[in-house]
Amino acid sequence: MFSLNDILKDFDWDKKKYISKEFQDYGYRLAEALNDLKHKALYIKLAKETPRGLLEEALNFVKGADKVKSRGRLFMWKLKELKKNVNFNKV
């Protein structure tokens, strides 16, 4: 168990000062994991509207890939494929 002082000491106030909701934090962490902070608003929107299971599966796919030129592009492609499969299975 950590004290509140320890948690707040590690919090980066400059980068995360506008994050007030959990999905915003998740989207920001997703952008960091994909090394695509330029498009962090997109990942925050995805975190708000897309089921977490799909996002996690796409992120794990990207983490397993080697020598990727654009992790963000690969993530979006995999997410699109996963959404197609989910919609196909519902019909």
C-alpha positions as CSV (number, residue, x, y, z in Angstrom):
1,M,0.0,0.0,0.0
2,F,1.3,3.4,-1.0
3,S,0.8,6.7,0.8
4,L,-1.0,9.5,-0.9
5,N,2.3,11.5,-0.8
6,D,4.1,8.8,-2.7
7,I,1.5,8.6,-5.4
8,L,1.3,12.4,-5.9
9,K,5.1,12.6,-6.0
10,D,5.2,10.4,-9.1
11,F,2.3,12.3,-10.8
12,D,3.5,14.5,-13.7
13,W,1.4,17.6,-13.2
14,D,2.5,19.3,-16.5
15,K,1.5,16.4,-18.8
16,K,-1.7,15.3,-17.1
17,K,-3.1,18.5,-15.7
18,Y,-6.2,18.4,-17.9
19,I,-7.1,14.7,-17.2
20,S,-10.0,14.4,-14.9
21,K,-11.8,11.2,-16.0
22,E,-10.6,7.6,-16.1
23,F,-11.1,7.2,-19.9
24,Q,-8.9,10.3,-20.5
25,D,-6.1,8.8,-18.5
26,Y,-6.5,5.5,-20.3
27,G,-6.4,7.2,-23.7
28,Y,-3.3,9.2,-22.7
29,R,-1.6,6.0,-21.6
30,L,-2.6,4.3,-24.8
31,A,-1.0,7.2,-26.8
32,E,2.1,6.9,-24.8
33,A,2.3,3.1,-25.3
34,L,2.0,3.6,-29.1
35,N,4.5,6.5,-29.0
36,D,1.9,8.7,-30.7
37,L,1.2,11.6,-28.4
38,K,0.5,13.8,-31.4
39,H,-2.8,12.1,-31.7
40,K,-3.7,11.7,-28.0
41,A,-7.2,13.2,-28.5
42,L,-8.0,10.4,-30.9
43,Y,-7.0,7.7,-28.4
44,I,-9.0,9.5,-25.6
45,K,-12.1,9.5,-27.9
46,L,-11.5,5.8,-28.6
47,A,-11.1,5.1,-24.9
48,K,-14.5,6.8,-24.3
49,E,-16.5,5.1,-27.1
50,T,-14.8,1.7,-27.7
51,P,-15.0,-1.4,-25.5
52,R,-11.8,-1.8,-23.6
53,G,-11.4,-5.5,-24.6
54,L,-11.0,-4.4,-28.3
55,L,-8.5,-1.7,-27.4
56,E,-6.5,-4.1,-25.2
57,E,-6.4,-6.7,-27.9
58,A,-5.3,-4.3,-30.5
59,L,-2.6,-2.9,-28.2
60,N,-1.3,-6.4,-27.4
61,F,-1.1,-7.1,-31.1
62,V,1.0,-3.9,-31.7
63,K,3.2,-4.7,-28.7
64,G,4.0,-8.1,-30.2
65,A,5.0,-6.7,-33.6
66,D,8.6,-6.0,-34.4
67,K,10.1,-3.3,-36.7
68,V,6.9,-1.4,-37.1
69,K,7.1,2.0,-38.8
70,S,4.0,3.4,-37.3
71,R,2.5,1.8,-34.2
72,G,-0.5,4.1,-34.3
73,R,-1.3,3.1,-37.8
74,L,-1.0,-0.7,-37.0
75,F,-3.1,-0.2,-33.9
76,M,-5.9,1.5,-35.9
77,W,-5.8,-1.2,-38.6
78,K,-6.1,-4.0,-36.0
79,L,-8.9,-2.2,-34.2
80,K,-10.8,-1.9,-37.5
81,E,-10.4,-5.6,-38.1
82,L,-11.5,-6.5,-34.6
83,K,-14.6,-4.2,-35.0
84,K,-15.4,-6.0,-38.3
85,N,-15.3,-9.4,-36.6
86,V,-17.4,-8.2,-33.7
87,N,-20.1,-6.8,-36.0
88,F,-20.0,-9.9,-38.2
89,N,-20.5,-12.2,-35.3
90,K,-23.5,-10.2,-34.1
91,V,-25.4,-10.6,-37.3
